[in-house]
Amino acid sequence: MKLYTLKTEIDAVPVADDFIAIEAPRPDCPDGGIVARVIYLSLDPYVGSRLRGRHMGEAPPKPMEGAIPGAIVGQVVKSRAAGVSEGDFVHAMEGGWQEFAAIPAGHFRKLDPKSAPLRAHIGVLGMPGLTAWAGITQLAKVMAGDVVLIDAAAGAVGGTAGQIARIKGASKAVGIAGGPEKCRLVTETYGFDACIDYKAEGWQAALKEALPEGASVFFENVSAEMAMTALSVSQTYVRGVLCGLADAYQSSGPAPHALNAGAIIGKRAQLRGLVVYDFYSRWDEYAAEAAAWIRDGKLAFAEDHADGLDQAPALFAKLMRGANVGKPIITVSEEQA
């Protein structure tokens, strides 16, 4: 079978030429686990940091050995797991950039293909969606009347977070994204009330104008600097969720900005850090709720899609440049009933 690995160790933002395809034996089935044929492969920003050993202490993959990490939706071809049969569909966070994946017990979730499109489990029902749900409903506890500001609103996490906020009763959702195309996605597909293009001149004034009442909740995905910008256009007692530092993921040095304690105190802000791993035990609960929203037309998702495992390096490089519009997904093989 084919898998993609690193050619050599890297210490900069990954580019397509950093990856190489190699042939490997189809994996054996672990005790209590499964082997799955990979159907959909997720490409996620944090992997760029993980490849350099900079993600929450996780070791990077070894060059010319293991597959590049990545979440998958797959179909079981061999099972030694109770209650799981050949032909069943599963989601796993550690499937990787390969055609077949051996997944140990406790590291996969069985999926109902009738509940929602299978590919939705890569994004809006996958880790990005769970992250958004956790931040909006469990940490910020968005309620009727809240005014919500979402940074990186065109991303899979941000776009879902704004939609869930509106589903939970927020009176307004304002996004920040880079470029007119991404802002159109935020307003036309995700249904935000407004989107501010941070690449446009005078964007900070436009952000203030879009939030005359001030944000009561902000959801930050990018940097401490942007968190402080959100704080500056927020109400007193704002609830802020610090979800990610995407700018720092690709930086070769320390983050250039820090949170301003004085500004936080002045706003009486409540800030919560979000690590999605804390909510894995509630994944099925979230997926069931969100699948109903998808069926009811309340929750939309957009994809930057490519066919074939060989397209993964180029699409991943596009993601690292921030040029993707929608959740990056690779179709590795076809769905089979």
C-alpha positions as CSV (number, residue, x, y, z in Angstrom):
1,M,0.0,0.0,0.0
2,K,1.0,3.6,-0.4
3,L,1.7,6.0,2.4
4,Y,3.2,9.5,2.6
5,T,6.0,10.3,5.0
6,L,8.6,13.0,5.5
7,K,11.7,12.9,3.4
8,T,13.7,14.3,6.3
9,E,13.3,16.3,9.5
10,I,12.0,19.8,8.9
11,D,12.3,23.0,10.9
12,A,10.2,25.4,8.8
13,V,6.7,25.6,7.5
14,P,6.0,22.4,5.5
15,V,5.9,22.6,1.7
16,A,4.8,20.0,-0.7
17,D,8.3,18.8,-1.5
18,D,8.9,17.8,2.2
19,F,6.7,14.7,1.6
20,I,7.4,11.5,-0.3
21,A,5.2,8.5,-1.1
22,I,6.6,5.1,-0.1
23,E,5.3,1.5,-0.4
24,A,4.6,-0.4,2.8
25,P,2.9,-3.7,3.7
26,R,-0.8,-3.5,4.6
27,P,-0.9,-3.4,8.4
28,D,-1.9,-6.3,10.6
29,C,-5.0,-6.0,12.7
30,P,-4.2,-5.2,16.4
31,D,-5.9,-7.0,19.3
32,G,-9.2,-5.4,19.9
33,G,-8.7,-3.1,17.0
34,I,-9.4,-2.8,13.3
35,V,-7.8,-2.2,9.9
36,A,-9.7,0.4,7.8
37,R,-9.5,1.4,4.2
38,V,-9.1,5.1,4.3
39,I,-11.9,7.0,2.5
40,Y,-11.5,10.6,3.6
41,L,-8.4,12.2,5.0
42,S,-8.4,15.4,7.0
43,L,-5.7,18.1,6.7
44,D,-5.4,20.3,9.7
45,P,-3.3,23.3,10.7
46,Y,-1.9,21.8,13.9
47,V,-0.2,19.1,11.9
48,G,2.2,21.6,10.5
49,S,3.4,22.3,14.1
50,R,3.3,18.6,15.0
51,L,5.7,17.7,12.1
52,R,8.3,19.8,13.8
53,G,7.7,18.4,17.3
54,R,6.1,21.6,18.5
55,H,2.5,20.5,19.3
56,M,1.8,19.8,22.9
57,G,4.9,17.7,23.4
58,E,4.0,15.2,20.7
59,A,6.9,13.6,18.9
60,P,7.1,14.3,15.2
61,P,6.8,11.3,12.8
62,K,10.1,9.7,11.8
63,P,11.2,10.5,8.3
64,M,10.8,7.7,5.8
65,E,8.9,5.6,8.3
66,G,5.4,6.3,9.6
67,A,2.6,8.0,7.8
68,I,2.0,11.7,8.3
69,P,-0.7,12.1,11.0
70,G,-4.2,13.0,10.1
71,A,-7.8,12.2,11.0
72,I,-9.7,9.8,8.7
73,V,-13.0,8.3,7.9
74,G,-12.6,4.8,6.8
75,Q,-14.3,1.4,6.2
76,V,-13.4,-1.6,8.2
77,V,-11.7,-4.4,6.2
78,K,-10.6,-6.5,9.2
79,S,-11.9,-6.4,12.8
80,R,-10.9,-7.8,16.1
81,A,-13.1,-5.4,17.9
82,A,-16.3,-6.3,19.7
83,G,-19.4,-4.9,17.9
84,V,-17.5,-3.9,14.8
85,S,-17.8,-5.8,11.5
86,E,-16.2,-5.7,8.1
87,G,-17.9,-3.0,6.1
88,D,-18.6,-0.7,9.1
89,F,-17.6,2.9,8.9
90,V,-15.3,4.5,11.5
91,H,-13.7,7.8,12.4
92,A,-10.2,7.9,13.8
93,M,-7.8,10.7,14.7
94,E,-4.6,8.8,14.0
95,G,-5.4,7.2,10.6
96,G,-2.8,9.1,8.7
97,W,-1.8,9.8,5.1
98,Q,-2.1,6.2,3.9
99,E,-4.4,3.9,2.0
100,F,-5.0,1.5,5.0
101,A,-4.7,2.2,8.7
102,A,-4.4,-0.1,11.7
103,I,-6.3,1.5,14.6
104,P,-6.0,0.1,18.1
105,A,-8.9,-0.5,20.5
106,G,-10.3,2.7,22.0
107,H,-8.9,4.9,19.2
108,F,-11.8,4.9,16.8
109,R,-15.5,5.7,16.7
110,K,-18.1,3.7,14.8
111,L,-20.2,5.9,12.5
112,D,-23.8,5.7,11.3
113,P,-23.6,6.5,7.6
114,K,-27.3,7.4,7.6
115,S,-27.0,10.2,10.2
116,A,-25.0,12.6,8.0
117,P,-22.7,12.6,5.0
118,L,-19.6,10.5,5.9
119,R,-17.3,13.3,4.8
120,A,-18.9,15.6,7.4
121,H,-17.2,13.6,10.1
122,I,-13.9,15.0,8.9
123,G,-14.9,18.6,9.6
124,V,-18.1,19.8,11.0
125,L,-18.8,16.6,12.9
126,G,-15.1,15.9,13.4
127,M,-12.5,17.5,15.6
128,P,-13.1,21.1,14.2
129,G,-16.8,20.8,14.9
130,L,-16.2,19.4,18.4
131,T,-13.8,22.2,19.1
132,A,-16.3,24.8,18.1
133,W,-19.1,23.2,20.1
134,A,-17.0,22.9,23.2
135,G,-15.9,26.5,23.1
136,I,-19.3,28.0,22.4
137,T,-21.6,25.8,24.5
138,Q,-19.4,24.4,27.3
139,L,-16.9,27.2,28.0
140,A,-18.4,30.5,26.7
141,K,-21.9,29.1,27.4
142,V,-23.5,31.3,24.7
143,M,-27.1,32.1,25.3
144,A,-29.9,34.2,23.9
145,G,-28.9,37.8,23.1
146,D,-25.1,37.2,23.1
147,V,-23.1,39.1,20.5
148,V,-20.3,36.8,19.3
149,L,-17.0,37.7,17.6
150,I,-15.1,34.8,15.8
151,D,-11.6,35.1,14.5
152,A,-10.5,32.9,11.6
153,A,-14.2,32.6,10.8
154,A,-13.7,31.1,7.4
155,G,-12.0,28.0,9.0
156,A,-13.7,24.8,9.9
157,V,-13.6,25.6,13.6
158,G,-14.5,29.3,13.3
159,G,-17.3,28.8,10.8
160,T,-18.9,26.1,12.9
161,A,-18.5,28.2,16.1
162,G,-20.4,31.1,14.7
163,Q,-23.2,28.9,13.4
164,I,-23.6,27.1,16.7
165,A,-23.6,30.5,18.5
166,R,-26.6,31.5,16.4
167,I,-28.3,28.2,16.9
168,K,-27.9,28.7,20.7
169,G,-29.6,32.1,20.5
170,A,-26.9,34.7,19.9
171,S,-28.3,37.8,18.4
172,K,-25.3,38.5,16.2
173,A,-22.3,36.7,14.9
174,V,-19.4,38.8,13.4
175,G,-16.4,37.1,11.9
176,I,-12.8,38.1,11.0
177,A,-11.2,36.5,7.9
178,G,-8.6,37.2,5.3
179,G,-9.7,38.3,1.9
180,P,-13.0,38.9,0.1
181,E,-13.5,35.2,-0.9
182,K,-13.2,34.0,2.7
183,C,-15.5,36.8,3.9
184,R,-18.1,35.8,1.4
185,L,-17.9,32.2,2.7
186,V,-18.5,33.5,6.2
187,T,-21.6,35.5,5.4
188,E,-23.1,33.6,2.5
189,T,-22.5,30.0,3.5
190,Y,-22.1,30.2,7.3
191,G,-24.7,33.0,7.7
192,F,-22.7,35.4,9.9
193,D,-24.2,38.9,10.1
194,A,-20.9,40.5,9.0
195,C,-17.3,39.6,8.2
196,I,-14.3,41.9,8.5
197,D,-11.4,41.4,6.1
198,Y,-8.3,41.9,8.2
199,K,-6.2,42.4,5.0
200,A,-8.2,45.5,4.1
201,E,-7.2,49.0,5.0
202,G,-9.0,50.3,8.0
203,W,-10.3,46.9,9.1
204,Q,-10.0,47.7,12.8
205,A,-12.3,50.7,12.4
206,A,-14.7,48.5,10.4
207,L,-14.7,45.9,13.2
208,K,-15.6,48.5,15.7
209,E,-18.4,49.8,13.5
210,A,-19.8,46.2,13.1
211,L,-20.0,45.9,16.9
212,P,-21.5,49.1,18.2
213,E,-22.9,47.2,21.2
214,G,-19.6,45.4,21.8
215,A,-19.0,41.6,21.8
216,S,-20.2,39.7,24.8
217,V,-18.3,36.6,23.7
218,F,-15.2,36.2,21.5
219,F,-13.6,33.1,20.2
220,E,-9.9,33.4,19.3
221,N,-8.1,31.1,16.9
222,V,-5.1,33.0,15.8
223,S,-2.9,35.0,18.2
224,A,-2.7,36.9,21.5
225,E,-2.5,40.1,19.5
226,M,-5.9,39.3,17.9
227,A,-7.3,38.4,21.3
228,M,-6.4,41.9,22.5
229,T,-8.1,43.3,19.4
230,A,-11.2,41.4,20.3
231,L,-11.1,42.6,23.9
232,S,-10.9,46.2,22.7
233,V,-14.3,45.9,20.9
234,S,-15.9,43.9,23.7
235,Q,-18.4,44.6,26.5
236,T,-17.4,44.6,30.2
237,Y,-17.5,41.1,31.6
238,V,-16.9,39.6,28.1
239,R,-16.4,35.8,28.0
240,G,-13.4,34.9,25.8
241,V,-12.3,31.5,24.6
242,L,-8.7,31.1,23.6
243,C,-8.9,28.1,21.2
244,G,-5.6,28.3,19.2
245,L,-2.6,30.3,18.2
246,A,-2.5,29.6,14.4
247,D,0.1,32.3,13.8
248,A,2.5,30.6,16.3
249,Y,2.0,27.1,14.8
250,Q,4.2,28.1,11.8
251,S,6.5,30.5,13.6
252,S,10.1,29.5,14.1
253,G,10.4,31.6,17.3
254,P,8.3,32.6,20.3
255,A,5.0,34.3,19.8
256,P,5.7,38.1,19.4
257,H,2.7,39.3,21.5
258,A,1.3,38.5,24.9
259,L,-2.0,39.0,26.6
260,N,-2.3,42.4,28.3
261,A,-3.3,41.8,32.0
262,G,-4.3,45.4,32.5
263,A,-6.7,45.3,29.6
264,I,-8.2,42.0,30.8
265,I,-8.7,43.4,34.3
266,G,-10.2,46.6,32.9
267,K,-12.8,44.6,31.0
268,R,-13.4,42.2,33.9
269,A,-13.0,39.6,31.2
270,Q,-13.4,35.9,31.8
271,L,-10.9,34.0,29.6
272,R,-11.0,30.2,29.2
273,G,-8.4,28.1,27.4
274,L,-9.7,25.4,25.1
275,V,-8.0,22.0,24.5
276,V,-10.4,19.8,22.5
277,Y,-8.9,16.6,24.0
278,D,-10.8,17.4,27.2
279,F,-14.1,16.8,25.3
280,Y,-13.4,13.6,23.4
281,S,-15.6,11.7,25.8
282,R,-18.6,13.8,24.6
283,W,-17.9,13.4,20.8
284,D,-20.9,11.2,20.1
285,E,-23.2,13.5,22.1
286,Y,-22.0,16.5,19.9
287,A,-22.2,14.5,16.6
288,A,-25.7,13.4,17.3
289,E,-26.9,17.0,18.0
290,A,-25.0,18.5,15.1
291,A,-26.1,15.9,12.6
292,A,-29.7,16.9,13.3
293,W,-28.7,20.5,12.7
294,I,-27.2,19.5,9.3
295,R,-30.4,17.6,8.4
296,D,-32.5,20.7,9.4
297,G,-30.4,23.0,7.3
298,K,-29.1,25.0,10.3
299,L,-25.5,24.0,10.1
300,A,-23.5,24.3,6.8
301,F,-20.0,23.3,5.9
302,A,-17.6,24.1,3.0
303,E,-14.7,22.0,1.7
304,D,-11.5,22.6,-0.2
305,H,-11.4,19.1,-1.7
306,A,-9.0,17.1,-3.8
307,D,-9.2,13.5,-5.1
308,G,-6.4,11.0,-4.5
309,L,-3.8,10.6,-1.8
310,D,-1.2,12.0,-4.1
311,Q,-2.9,15.4,-3.8
312,A,-2.3,15.6,-0.1
313,P,1.1,17.3,-0.1
314,A,-0.1,20.1,-2.4
315,L,-3.3,20.7,-0.6
316,F,-1.5,20.6,2.8
317,A,1.0,23.2,1.5
318,K,-2.0,25.4,0.4
319,L,-3.4,25.1,4.0
320,M,0.0,26.1,5.4
321,R,-0.1,29.3,3.3
322,G,-3.6,30.1,4.5
323,A,-4.9,29.9,0.9
324,N,-7.5,27.2,1.4
325,V,-11.2,28.2,1.3
326,G,-13.2,25.6,3.3
327,K,-12.1,22.5,5.2
328,P,-9.2,20.7,3.4
329,I,-10.3,17.1,2.6
330,I,-8.7,14.4,0.5
331,T,-10.8,11.6,-1.0
332,V,-8.5,8.6,-0.8
333,S,-10.9,6.0,-2.0
334,E,-14.6,5.6,-2.8
335,E,-17.4,5.0,-0.4
336,Q,-18.9,1.5,-0.7
337,A,-22.2,0.5,0.7
